[in-house]
Amino acid sequence: MNNELTITSVPATLIDYIWDEVEEMLERVIKKAPDDLVSEVIKERLKAGENMLMIIYRDTELVAALVLDVRTLDSGVRYLSIPVIAGSEMDEWAEDFLDIARAIAKDYNCTELRGMAARPGWLRYLKSKGWEECFTTVRCYIGE
Protein backbone atom coordinates (compact mmCIF):
# COMPACT_ATOMS: atom_id res chain seq x y z
CA MET A 1 0.00 0.00 0.00
CA ASN A 2 1.21 3.49 -0.87
CA ASN A 3 1.55 5.62 2.27
CA GLU A 4 2.01 8.89 0.41
CA LEU A 5 -0.80 11.40 0.38
CA THR A 6 -1.92 13.24 -2.74
CA ILE A 7 -3.46 16.72 -2.65
CA THR A 8 -5.48 17.82 -5.66
CA SER A 9 -8.27 20.14 -6.71
CA VAL A 10 -11.46 18.69 -8.12
CA PRO A 11 -12.89 20.30 -11.27
CA ALA A 12 -16.49 21.49 -10.96
CA THR A 13 -17.53 19.02 -13.64
CA LEU A 14 -16.41 16.08 -11.48
CA ILE A 15 -18.10 17.06 -8.20
CA ASP A 16 -21.07 14.74 -8.82
CA TYR A 17 -18.76 11.75 -9.32
CA ILE A 18 -17.11 11.98 -5.91
CA TRP A 19 -19.78 13.83 -3.94
CA ASP A 20 -21.11 10.90 -1.90
CA GLU A 21 -17.71 10.20 -0.37
CA VAL A 22 -16.89 13.89 0.10
CA GLU A 23 -20.30 14.61 1.61
CA GLU A 24 -19.86 11.82 4.15
CA MET A 25 -16.61 13.45 5.27
CA LEU A 26 -18.08 16.98 5.27
CA GLU A 27 -20.96 15.80 7.46
CA ARG A 28 -18.50 15.55 10.37
CA VAL A 29 -18.03 19.33 10.18
CA ILE A 30 -21.64 20.14 9.25
CA LYS A 31 -22.85 18.32 12.40
CA LYS A 32 -20.73 20.72 14.47
CA ALA A 33 -22.09 23.80 12.65
CA PRO A 34 -25.59 22.85 11.43
CA ASP A 35 -26.75 26.49 11.34
CA ASP A 36 -23.72 27.54 9.29
CA LEU A 37 -23.22 24.84 6.68
CA VAL A 38 -25.59 22.97 4.38
CA SER A 39 -24.30 20.11 2.28
CA GLU A 40 -26.44 20.82 -0.79
CA VAL A 41 -25.47 24.51 -0.80
CA ILE A 42 -21.79 23.59 -0.61
CA LYS A 43 -22.26 21.14 -3.49
CA GLU A 44 -24.07 23.66 -5.68
CA ARG A 45 -21.37 26.30 -5.12
CA LEU A 46 -18.69 23.78 -6.03
CA LYS A 47 -20.55 22.68 -9.16
CA ALA A 48 -21.10 26.31 -10.20
CA GLY A 49 -17.38 27.01 -9.83
CA GLU A 50 -18.01 29.58 -7.09
CA ASN A 51 -15.86 27.56 -4.67
CA MET A 52 -13.05 25.05 -5.16
CA LEU A 53 -12.87 21.58 -3.67
CA MET A 54 -9.49 20.20 -2.64
CA ILE A 55 -9.17 16.58 -1.62
CA ILE A 56 -6.39 14.68 0.05
CA TYR A 57 -6.20 10.96 -0.50
CA ARG A 58 -4.02 7.89 -0.18
CA ASP A 59 -4.55 5.35 -2.97
CA THR A 60 -8.36 5.30 -3.15
CA GLU A 61 -8.97 6.38 0.49
CA LEU A 62 -10.23 9.92 1.03
CA VAL A 63 -8.35 11.45 3.95
CA ALA A 64 -9.57 15.08 3.87
CA ALA A 65 -11.79 17.47 1.93
CA LEU A 66 -11.43 21.25 1.99
CA VAL A 67 -13.43 24.05 0.41
CA LEU A 68 -11.73 27.22 -0.85
CA ASP A 69 -13.42 30.52 -1.65
CA VAL A 70 -11.92 33.76 -2.99
CA ARG A 71 -13.43 36.74 -1.18
CA THR A 72 -13.02 40.51 -1.45
CA LEU A 73 -13.47 42.79 1.55
CA ASP A 74 -15.10 46.22 1.30
CA SER A 75 -11.58 47.67 1.45
CA GLY A 76 -10.63 45.79 -1.71
CA VAL A 77 -8.40 43.27 0.08
CA ARG A 78 -8.72 39.85 -1.58
CA TYR A 79 -8.24 36.72 0.46
CA LEU A 80 -8.54 32.99 0.02
CA SER A 81 -10.99 31.71 2.57
CA ILE A 82 -10.89 28.11 3.76
CA PRO A 83 -14.38 27.85 5.27
CA VAL A 84 -14.62 24.05 5.42
CA ILE A 85 -11.92 21.62 6.51
CA ALA A 86 -12.88 18.01 7.14
CA GLY A 87 -10.72 14.95 7.53
CA SER A 88 -8.08 13.18 9.51
CA GLU A 89 -4.29 12.92 9.68
CA MET A 90 -3.93 16.71 9.66
CA ASP A 91 -0.33 16.57 10.80
CA GLU A 92 0.48 14.52 7.67
CA TRP A 93 -0.90 17.02 5.12
CA ALA A 94 -1.53 20.43 6.70
CA GLU A 95 1.85 21.98 5.89
CA ASP A 96 1.75 20.88 2.24
CA PHE A 97 -1.87 21.99 1.93
CA LEU A 98 -1.07 25.45 3.32
CA ASP A 99 1.78 25.81 0.81
CA ILE A 100 -0.63 24.92 -2.00
CA ALA A 101 -3.29 27.27 -0.61
CA ARG A 102 -0.74 30.12 -0.60
CA ALA A 103 0.08 29.41 -4.26
CA ILE A 104 -3.61 29.32 -5.19
CA ALA A 105 -4.19 32.57 -3.30
CA LYS A 106 -1.40 34.26 -5.25
CA ASP A 107 -2.86 32.96 -8.53
CA TYR A 108 -6.12 34.73 -7.61
CA ASN A 109 -4.32 37.94 -6.57
CA CYS A 110 -5.11 37.39 -2.90
CA THR A 111 -2.92 38.86 -0.20
CA GLU A 112 -4.15 36.71 2.69
CA LEU A 113 -5.37 33.28 3.66
CA ARG A 114 -8.25 33.18 6.12
CA GLY A 115 -10.05 30.38 7.88
CA MET A 116 -13.44 30.46 9.50
CA ALA A 117 -14.54 29.02 12.83
CA ALA A 118 -11.23 27.29 13.50
CA ARG A 119 -11.44 24.85 16.34
CA PRO A 120 -8.82 24.98 19.14
CA GLY A 121 -6.59 22.28 17.60
CA TRP A 122 -6.44 24.15 14.31
CA LEU A 123 -5.71 27.43 16.09
CA ARG A 124 -2.73 25.92 17.91
CA TYR A 125 -1.39 24.42 14.70
CA LEU A 126 -1.92 27.54 12.60
CA LYS A 127 -0.29 29.81 15.18
CA SER A 128 2.85 27.72 14.82
CA LYS A 129 2.74 28.48 11.07
CA GLY A 130 2.47 32.25 11.39
CA TRP A 131 -1.30 32.64 11.54
CA GLU A 132 -2.98 34.92 14.07
CA GLU A 133 -6.47 35.05 15.45
CA CYS A 134 -8.01 38.29 14.21
CA PHE A 135 -11.73 37.91 14.95
CA THR A 136 -13.87 35.80 17.21
CA THR A 137 -17.45 35.11 16.20
CA VAL A 138 -20.05 35.16 18.94
CA ARG A 139 -23.79 34.81 18.67
CA CYS A 140 -26.93 35.18 20.70
CA TYR A 141 -29.98 33.37 19.42
CA ILE A 142 -33.07 35.57 19.79
CA GLY A 143 -35.67 33.32 18.17
CA GLU A 144 -38.05 34.13 15.36
N, C-alpha and C positions, 0 to 999 in steps of 0.2 A: 504494500500500500504506500502511496506517495504521501509524505507528511507535509509537503510544502503547500502553502496557501496561495490561492490566486485571487487577485482583486481586479474586478472589471466593472465597467458600466454596462447597463442593459438598454439597448435601443428601445424606443417607445413602441415600435412595431412588434417586439417580442415579449412585452409585458404579459399578455394573455397566456403565453406558453409556460411561464414559470410562476404565475401569480399564486396558484394554490399553495405552493411551498413557501413562497415569500410571505403570503398573508398569514400563514400559520406562525411564522416567526414574528411578524409584526404584531400579532395579537398579544404577545407577551407585554409589549409596550402599551398597546391600546388599552389593555385591561387596567393599567396603572394610571391612565389618563383618558377615561372614557368620555369626558366632556370636551376634550381637546382634539382627539383624533378619531377619524372614521375611516375604516378600511376602504370602502367604496370610493370615497372622496380622494383618498391617496391614490388609488388605482387610476381613477379618471384623470387626475393631474399628471400622472406618469405617462399615461397613454396619449394625452394631448401634448406632451413635450414641455409642459409647464415646469415640471420637476424632473430630476434625474435619479434613477435607481442605480446604486452601486451594490454589488454582491461580493461576498468573500466565500470561497468554497475550497474544499479539499476533495480531489477526485470528483465524485458526484454528490458529496455531502455539503449542503448549505450551512455555513458557519455563522454568517452575519448578513444583514441587509440594512442599507442606509439610504436615506432620502436626502437629496441636495436641492437647494432652491436659491437662485440668485435674486437678491432683494436690493432695492434702492431706498435709502432713507430720504426724508424731506430735504436734508442738507445736500443731497446728491451723492453721498458716500454709498458705494456699492459694496455689498458683502455676500459671501457664500454662506448661506445658512445650512445647518445640518439639523433639521428639526426632528428627525426620527433615526434612532440608532437601536437596532435590535440584534441580539446574537450572543455568542459565547466566545471564549478564548481571546478576549480583548487584548491581553498582554502579548499575544502572538501576532496581531495585525494592526493595532492602533497606530503605531509609529509610521508604518508604511502607508496606511490609509491617510493619515494627516499630511504626509508629504504629497500624496496624490491630490488631496483636496486643495492644498496650497497651489499646485500647478493648475488645477481646474479653475480656481479662483482667479489666478492671473490671466488665464485664457479668456475669462469673461470680464476682464478689467475691474476686478474686485480688489479692494485694499485690505479687507479683513475676512477672517473666518469667524462665524458665530454659531453657537449651539443654543438650543432652547431647552429649558427645564432639565438641566443636567442633574443627575442624581449624585449623591455624595462621592461615590467611587469614581465617577467620571471627573468630578471637580478636582479631586486629589491628583488623579493622573494628569489631567490637562494643566494644572498649575505647574507640575514638574516639566512641562513642555512649553512654558512661556505664556500660557493663557492666564487671564485674570477674570474674576467675577465682576461684571459691571452693572448688572441689574438683578434684582430678586423680584419674582412675580408673587404677589399675594392676592387673595381674593376673599370676598365675603358674599356668600350666597344670600340674596334677598327675596327669593321666590318670584312668582309670576305676578 
